């Protein structure tokens, strides 16, 4: 976990919804977390539940999770059914040759990049153990300019 302050490489990836996604469009509306994974990665799948929670919890602040799957074309159909069975709400893109993963310095999965609205990579997170989601959420709050007290107070005022 270190501040990177490097511009995210431009990329276009296919989504599982059959659309093409350009990196520049993904962070226009708010900060994003790009998470790289594949089906064989058990820690990746454990982390995804939290990523989905963050997507829901912070979407009103313009935050989005972008999931980048790196399975080969041979196992893509399994990826689709996995995502559908879990009912994840984040966008899932495909990078079957792991080009973007390598280009951004990825070596171990899961691998996540926290990117601000200028396309600057603010933090990188590698690997996942239970409890790491706390550090990740702290990074999300920082990039959104929020603290957990603000969130609690906003929730109370809505009730």
Residue pairs with C-beta under 8 A, 6 or more apart in sequence:
1 123
1 124
1 125
1 135
1 139
2 123
2 124
3 122
3 123
4 120
4 121
4 122
4 123
4 124
5 120
5 121
5 122
6 120
6 121
7 118
7 119
7 120
7 121
8 23
8 27
8 34
8 104
8 113
8 115
8 119
8 120
8 121
9 23
9 100
9 103
9 104
10 22
10 23
10 24
11 22
11 23
11 99
11 100
11 103
12 20
12 21
12 22
12 23
13 20
13 21
13 68
13 93
13 94
13 95
13 100
14 20
14 21
14 93
14 94
15 21
15 91
15 92
15 93
15 94
16 69
16 79
16 80
16 83
16 92
16 93
16 94
17 91
21 66
21 91
21 93
23 119
24 119
26 32
26 34
26 64
26 66
26 91
27 115
27 116
27 117
27 118
27 119
28 117
29 62
29 64
29 117
30 61
30 62
30 63
30 64
30 117
30 144
31 62
31 63
31 114
31 115
31 116
31 117
31 122
31 140
31 143
31 144
32 63
32 64
32 65
32 66
32 114
32 115
33 51
33 54
33 63
33 64
33 65
33 66
33 112
33 113
33 114
33 115
33 136
33 140
34 66
34 68
34 104
34 112
34 113
34 115
35 44
35 47
35 48
35 51
35 65
35 66
35 67
35 68
35 110
35 111
35 112
36 68
36 70
36 95
36 98
36 100
36 101
36 106
36 109
36 110
36 111
36 112
37 44
37 45
37 47
37 48
37 67
37 68
37 69
37 70
37 109
37 110
38 44
38 69
38 70
38 71
38 109
39 45
39 69
39 71
39 75
39 78
39 79
39 82
41 109
41 110
43 109
43 110
43 127
43 128
43 129
44 109
44 110
44 128
46 128
46 130
47 110
47 128
47 132
47 133
48 67
48 86
48 88
49 86
50 133
50 136
50 137
51 65
51 67
51 88
51 90
52 65
52 86
52 88
52 89
52 90
54 63
54 65
54 136
54 137
54 140
55 63
55 64
55 65
55 88
55 89
55 90
56 89
57 151
58 140
58 144
61 144
61 146
62 117
62 144
63 140
63 143
63 144
64 90
64 91
65 90
65 91
66 90
66 91
66 93
67 83
67 88
67 90
67 91
67 92
67 93
68 92
68 93
68 94
68 95
68 100
68 101
69 79
69 92
69 93
69 94
69 95
70 94
70 95
70 96
70 98
70 101
70 109
71 78
71 79
71 94
71 96
72 96
73 96
76 94
76 96
79 92
79 94
83 92
95 101
98 106
101 111
104 111
104 113
104 121
104 124
105 124
106 126
107 126
108 126
108 127
109 127
110 125
110 126
110 127
110 128
111 124
111 125
111 126
112 124
112 125
112 136
113 121
113 123
113 124
113 125
114 121
114 122
114 123
114 124
114 125
114 139
114 140
114 143
115 121
115 122
116 122
116 143
122 139
122 142
122 143
123 139
123 143
125 132
125 135
125 136
125 139
141 147
141 148
141 151
